[in-house]
Amino acid sequence: MADPLSPLFLSTAIEAVLRAGEVQMAHLGREIRVAKKSAIDLVTEIDVEIERQFRVMIADRFPDHVVLGEEFGTGPDPADVSAGRYTWVFDPIDGTTNYAHGLPIFCSSLALEIDGEAVVGAIYDPNRRELFTAERGQGARMNGVPLRVSRTAALIDSLLVTGFHYDIHKNRADLIELFSALLGRARAVRRLGSAAIDLCYVAAGRFDGFWEKQLHPWDVAAGALIVTEAGGTVTTMDGSAHQSRKASVLATNGLIHQEMLDKIREVSKSSAGG
């Protein structure tokens, strides 16, 4: 990006996710309406309320900007990065299933993409009151303190995290095979239920690596930027360049990235019968 970023971009992102966190916590544990997008993919009335409020904010401040959100989409195909030069990619509640069950592992995630490249990211976990932010080329921070990925150099010494997509009931075998393979090579593997928090924890050095096969732009746009700005490496699971419209993500401290890629390729080849 050659153009200097307006300071209003980051301040807007921070304001939006903090405001989302206030709404989330105000309703946590109360009776709320929950609907199903699919057999196990939930949406609550709080997801919808937060995203609606956010869209009003962006329409007022940046009327020529596009919003790509989980609950209302964009109108254009979300895979089309040319839909607008400035695109806000927003997940009002990442970890909706956790939220609907009263499990305090969820957040709000927001990125601003310019010409398809994330330049600003903000993720807020209201339970721990942790605000993760990043600007392209300016580093990543948690509550204002600079973040740095871990220095773990071997997979056997690594703590990993992953997630399973909502169609797991239909397609379990490949996911479980890879999970088992990495579980057998790493120190331990966790599953928290929020890809955005998983990515932030890689950036903070709490996890050494994260992988997931099927994600949406709003799941990863902000978190991938935060990991990169904290010194980590983010690609797809086949090792190609990361882009938020691509479904799979591998994010690591960089030091174990190749070892994880090698294991993923080994499992993929085995699954294909090669």
N, C-alpha and C positions, 0 to 999 in steps of 0.2 A: 504494500500500500504506500503510494507516494504522498497522498494527501494527509495532512496532519489530522488527527482525530479530535473531534470536538469534546471538551471535557463534559459536556452535557450527556454524551452517550453513556459513559461509565456511571455518572451520577443517576441517570434514569434507570439503568440496569439495577443498581444498588437499591434505589427507592422501590422499584417494582418487586424485587424478591423479598425485601424486608416487609413491605406491605402484605405480600402474599403470606409470609410467615405469621403475621398478626392474625389474619383471617383463619389460617389453618389452626392455630392454637386456640382461638376463640371458640371453635366448634369441635375440637378434639374430645372424644369420649362422649359427645352428645349424640342424640338420635338424629341421623341425617339420611336423606334419600340417596340410595345407591342403585344404580342401573348397571346392566351388563352389556358390554360391547360384543362379547363372545362368551363362551362357557365360563372362563375364569378371568376375563379382562374387565375390570370394574371402572366405573366413573361415578363420582359423587357430585351432588349439587354444589359442593365447595369448589371442585375443579372448575366447573362451569362459571360460577360467580367470580372467581379470581381471574380467569382468562377474560371474561367480559369487561371487568374493570380495567385490566391491562390494555385491552384494545382501545378503550376510550382514552386512556392516557397517551398512547402512541398517536392516535388520530388527532389529538389536540396539539401535541408537541411536534410531531413529524408527519404531517398529512400525506407526504409523498412516499412514506416508508410502507413496506409490506410486513404483515405479521403472519408467521407460520406457527400455529399453535396446535397442541394436541387435540383440543376439543372442538375447534371450529375450522381447522385447516387453513388454507389460504384462498381457495377458489381455484388457482392454478394447480397443476400437478406438483406436489411437494418435492418431487425429484428434479424439477426444473429450476436450476439456480438462476436462470435468467429472468425469472418472474418479476424481479425488482432489484435495482442495484443495492438498496438498503433493505435487509430482511432481518426482522427480530424473530428469533427462534425460541419459543417459550413453552415450558412445561409447568403448568400451574401447581401440580403436585406430582413429583416424581417419587414413586413409592405409594401409589394410591391404594393398593391392596393392604399394605401395612397400615396406612392411615384409616381405612375403613374398619380395620380390626382393632384400632386403638394402639397399634404397635408403634412406638416413637422412633421410627427410622424412615424419614421422608424429608423432602426439601422442595424448594422451588428453583428452577433452573432457567437461565436466560442468556442468550448470546445475540450479539449483533453481527451479522455477516454483511460484508461489502463485496459485491461481485462474487459471492459464494465462499468467501474466506472469512472465518471468524476473527474479529478484531477486538471484541470486548466480551467478557464473560463474567457472570455473577451467579453464584449458587448459595442459597441460605438454608441452613439447618436450624430451625427454630427451637428444637429440643435442646441442642447443645449450644445454641446461640453462636454458631460459627458461620461467618460470612467469608466465602472464598471468592476472590476476584482475580481477573487478569486482563491486561491489555497487550495486544500484539507488540512484541519487542520490549516490553516494560516489566516483565517478570510477573509472578503470581504471588498472592498474599492471602493470609487467613487472619481476619480481624486486624489488618494492617501490617502484620508481621510477614516478612518474606518467607516463601515456601521453597523447599528443596526436596527432590526425590531421594529415596534411600540409596545407600552405597552397597547393598547386597549384590554380590558378584556371581552367585551360583544358584541355580534353581532349587537345589536340595536345601538351601538355607532360606528360601523365600516363603513369605506368606502371600498367598494369592486369593483373588476373589473373582466370582463369576455370577452370571445370572442366566435364567432360562426364560425363553420367550413364551408368550401366552398360547402358542399352538403346541406346547410340549406334549399334551395328551395325544396328539396325532403323530408326533415325530420325536420319539424319545431316544432311539437307539444311538444315533450319531452323537447326540449331546452327552449321553451317559458314558459312552465310550471315551470321549475326549476328557470328560470330567474325571473318570477313573484313571486315565493315563497320567494326567497332570497331578492328581492326588497322590499317585504313586511315585512322583518325582520331586514334589515340593515338600516343604516342611508341613504345610497345612493349606487347606482351601476353605474359604468362607463364602456364604451367600447371604447378602443383606437385604436384597429386594429393591435397591435403588441404584441404578447405573450412575447417576450423577454423583451420589455420595461415594460410590466405589472409585470413581475417577478422582474425586477430590482427595480421597485417602491415599491413592497412589501418589498424587502430587505432594502430599504432606509426609510421605515416607512411612505411613502406617501399613500400607500394602506395598508389595514390590511389583505386582503385576495384576492386570485385569483383562479378562477376555469375555466376549459375548457375541453370539452369531447373528442375531436378528434384532436390530435396534432401529429406532426412528431418529430423525435429525434432532428433535427436541430432547432426546435422551442423552445425546453426546456432544452437541455443538459447543456448549460452554465448558463442560468438563475436559474435553480433549484439548482445548486451548489452555486451560489451567495446568494440565499435566505438561504440555509442551513448554509453557513458560516457566515451569518449575524445574526444567532440565530433563524431562522424561522424553520417551519416544512413543509416538502413536502411529499405527498403521492399520490396515485391514488385517484380517487373520490369514490372508495369503501373502502378506508382506508388501502389498502395493500401497501407494500414498493414501493417507487418510483423507476422506471427504465426508462431511456429515450426511450426505445423501446415500452413502454406501452403507449396507446393512451391518457389516461385521466390524468389530473393533478389537484391537490388541493394544493395550497401553501398559507400559512398563517403565522402570527406572532407567532403561536403556542398556544396562549391563547384562540383564538376563533376556533381552529381547530376542536375540538370535536363537538362544537355547529353547525358548518357548515356541518360536516359529518352527524350528526343526521338529519339535515334538508334535506340533499341530499337523505339519506336513506328513509326518510318519503315520499318524492316526488316520489322516485323510486318505493316504495311499492304501493303507490296510483296509479301510472301509470300502474303497473302490475295487478291491480285489487285485491291486497291483503288486 
